[in-house]
Amino acid sequence: MEKKNKFKVDNLEKEKKLTVDKLENTIHKFLKQLDDLEKENKLTVENLEKENKLTIDNLEVENKKSIDNLEKENKKSIDNLEKAIYDLESMNSESQKANQKLAAKLNTVEADRTRLRKFEAKASNLEKEIQALQKENEELKQKDAILLAKAINVMETRKKEPTIEAENLVSKEPLLEEKEEVKIDEPVVVSIENETLEEKTVTRKKVCPNCGNTNKDFIREFDDKDKVIYTHPKIYAKMYRCGKCKTEWR
């Protein structure tokens, strides 16, 4: 019995030892696998870190290149915009100068038109006056012809009737005197060029000799009754009075 039990115990110990050995082998294998896994994991981590670092470096390089390109493009765009703004300002300045010149020309044209309208009005008035003078001249010629005919008739009567009393001759002599006193006024012709020169002279004169005022609104123009330019129709010279210092001049 004891042998049998001993045999069983031995078998159990053998089995136990075998089981322990198997377990140790299994644990050893697990440990080895775990160590291999740790090594692989470490390599994988290292590789991933390297890849990540390389990727980050590449991204940083690309990002820097992109930033540099964007900065260059932005600088170029800013330079182009500044140049465009400068060109626009130059064009605007030139346009303002052109507008000022055009406005000055328009003012000159308007002044010329005003002077031309004045000249046309003066020419029209002068033409009417000339027509009136011509008509008056014709009437005077007709009167002169009538008086001359009467004088001729008187002279012929005197030749045919030498015994006519002196009273009749004396009464007819005033006819001859009236004829001699008849004066035919020639029509006055005024040239537009003379009017232009007169207008220019007037324009130059519109400066106050005392205070130098050139504002036309403060310079009054009136007739100089002491100086007659034309007698028929009667046209007077012009005088000026300064509205600031009350100075008068011709």
VOMISE-605510 format. One record per residue (C-alpha): y, z, x; residue in three letters. Coordinates in steps of 0.02 Angstrom, whole numbers, padded with zeros to 5 digits, always signed. Last residue first. Layout:
YZXala;...
//
This chain:
+07939-03409-00560arg;+07945-03220-00550trp;+07963-03063-00657glu;+07907-02888-00603thr;+07858-02770-00744lys;+07750-02662-00624cys;+07587-02668-00722lys;+07609-02803-00855gly;+07676-02925-00725cys;+07798-03053-00800arg;+07784-03239-00769tyr;+07904-03386-00788met;+07868-03564-00840lys;+07981-03716-00836ala;+08049-03781-00999tyr;+08003-03936-01098ile;+08127-04019-01216lys;+08054-04176-01291pro;+08166-04257-01236his;+08252-04155-01100thr;+08105-04132-00984tyr;+08092-03998-00847ile;+08228-03880-00909val;+08262-03723-00805lys;+08373-03585-00877asp;+08264-03560-01032lys;+08116-03508-00921asp;+07974-03510-01048asp;+07844-03370-01052phe;+07681-03318-00965glu;+07622-03136-00967arg;+07513-03066-00827ile;+07404-02914-00871phe;+07260-03012-00951asp;+07269-03137-00807lys;+07219-03001-00683asn;+07289-03054-00515thr;+07403-02905-00480asn;+07473-02911-00301gly;+07595-02766-00331cys;+07761-02854-00298asn;+07723-03040-00282pro;+07613-03032-00440cys;+07484-03170-00426val;+07478-03303-00561lys;+07570-03430-00454lys;+07412-03512-00389arg;+07353-03548-00566thr;+07523-03615-00613val;+07519-03733-00465thr;+07344-03790-00515lys;+07405-03821-00693glu;+07556-03918-00629glu;+07443-04023-00518leu;+07330-04059-00667thr;+07481-04099-00776glu;+07542-04219-00642asn;+07369-04299-00640glu;+07374-04314-00829ile;+07530-04420-00807ser;+07684-04391-00913val;+07767-04541-00990val;+07940-04512-01062val;+07992-04652-01176pro;+08161-04729-01130glu;+08309-04662-01224asp;+08420-04798-01289ile;+08604-04751-01281lys;+08726-04812-01410val;+08901-04775-01344glu;+08933-04957-01302glu;+08890-05009-01479lys;+09000-04874-01552glu;+09142-04937-01442glu;+09111-05112-01504leu;+09115-05052-01684leu;+09266-04944-01645pro;+09358-05108-01609glu;+09341-05167-01789lys;+09486-05066-01861ser;+09596-05117-01716val;+09560-05297-01749leu;+09601-05278-01934asn;+09762-05186-01893glu;+09810-05320-01771ala;+09835-05439-01914glu;+09733-05595-01920ile;+09831-05742-01853thr;+09696-05797-01734pro;+09577-05834-01879glu;+09433-05941-01815lys;+09419-05855-01646lys;+09442-05682-01721arg;+09307-05719-01849thr;+09188-05770-01710glu;+09223-05607-01618met;+09196-05504-01777val;+09033-05594-01813asn;+08974-05562-01636ile;+09017-05377-01654ala;+08923-05366-01818lys;+08771-05449-01739ala;+08780-05327-01593leu;+08791-05179-01713leu;+08638-05241-01808ile;+08542-05271-01646ala;+08587-05096-01584asp;+08528-05021-01749lys;+08364-05116-01731gln;+08348-05059-01550lys;+08382-04880-01603leu;+08244-04891-01735glu;+08126-04962-01606glu;+08170-04819-01487asn;+08139-04692-01624glu;+07967-04768-01652lys;+07934-04768-01466gln;+07991-04587-01456leu;+07875-04538-01599ala;+07730-04631-01516gln;+07771-04545-01351ile;+07775-04375-01440glu;+07606-04409-01519lys;+07535-04461-01350glu;+07611-04306-01271leu;+07528-04196-01401asn;+07360-04282-01373ser;+07380-04269-01184ala;+07423-04085-01200lys;+07269-04055-01310ala;+07161-04154-01189glu;+07232-04057-01041phe;+07199-03892-01129lys;+07021-03948-01171arg;+06998-03999-00989leu;+07062-03830-00930arg;+06937-03744-01044thr;+06797-03860-00986arg;+06842-03825-00804asp;+06838-03638-00838ala;+06667-03658-00922glu;+06605-03759-00775val;+06668-03627-00653thr;+06588-03489-00756asn;+06426-03588-00762leu;+06435-03613-00573lys;+06460-03426-00547ala;+06314-03389-00665ala;+06206-03513-00569leu;+06252-03432-00404lys;+06212-03261-00475gln;+06048-03326-00547asn;+06002-03403-00379ala;+06040-03238-00292lys;+05934-03145-00421gln;+05793-03271-00400ser;+05801-03252-00211glu;+05788-03063-00229ser;+05643-03080-00351asn;+05555-03202-00234met;+05578-03081-00089ser;+05516-02937-00196glu;+05366-03041-00251leu;+05327-03088-00070asp;+05340-02905-00018tyr;+05226-02853-00162ile;+05100-02990-00114ala;+05105-02932+00067lys;+05078-02752+00014glu;+04935-02807-00099leu;+04855-02909+00040asn;+04871-02763+00161asp;+04798-02645+00031ile;+04653-02766+00000ser;+04621-02781+00187lys;+04626-02593+00207lys;+04509-02574+00058asn;+04391-02706+00128glu;+04391-02621+00297lys;+04365-02450+00217glu;+04226-02521+00109leu;+04143-02599+00261asn;+04157-02437+00359asp;+04088-02338+00211ile;+03945-02461+00192ser;+03907-02452+00378lys;+03913-02262+00371lys;+03798-02263+00219asn;+03679-02381+00306glu;+03676-02270+00460val;+03658-02113+00353glu;+03520-02194+00252leu;+03431-02247+00410asn;+03447-02071+00481asp;+03388-01997+00316ile;+03240-02116+00313thr;+03197-02075+00493leu;+03212-01889+00457lys;+03107-01909+00300asn;+02977-02010+00393glu;+02973-01881+00533lys;+02965-01740+00407glu;+02828-01831+00313leu;+02732-01859+00474asn;+02753-01676+00521glu;+02700-01622+00348val;+02550-01738+00353thr;+02505-01677+00526leu;+02519-01497+00467lys;+02417-01536+00312asn;+02287-01623+00416glu;+02281-01474+00534lys;+02274-01354+00387glu;+02139-01459+00305leu;+02040-01459+00466asp;+02060-01271+00478asp;+02005-01254+00299leu;+01858-01366+00332gln;+01814-01261+00484lys;+01834-01103+00381leu;+01730-01175+00243phe;+01596-01228+00368lys;+01599-01054+00446his;+01589-00978+00274ile;+01440-01088+00234thr;+01359-01046+00399asn;+01396-00863+00369glu;+01324-00877+00194leu;+01171-00967+00257lys;+01150-00836+00392asp;+01171-00700+00264val;+01042-00781+00151thr;+00923-00802+00295leu;+00952-00623+00344lys;+00923-00567+00166lys;+00769-00674+00155glu;+00705-00600+00316lys;+00752-00428+00257glu;+00663-00459+00092leu;+00512-00524+00182asn;+00511-00374+00295asp;+00528-00260+00146val;+00390-00349+00058lys;+00278-00335+00208phe;+00321-00153+00224lys;+00275-00128+00044asn;+00108-00212+00070lys;+00077-00118+00226lys;+00118+00045+00136glu;+00000+00000+00000met;
//
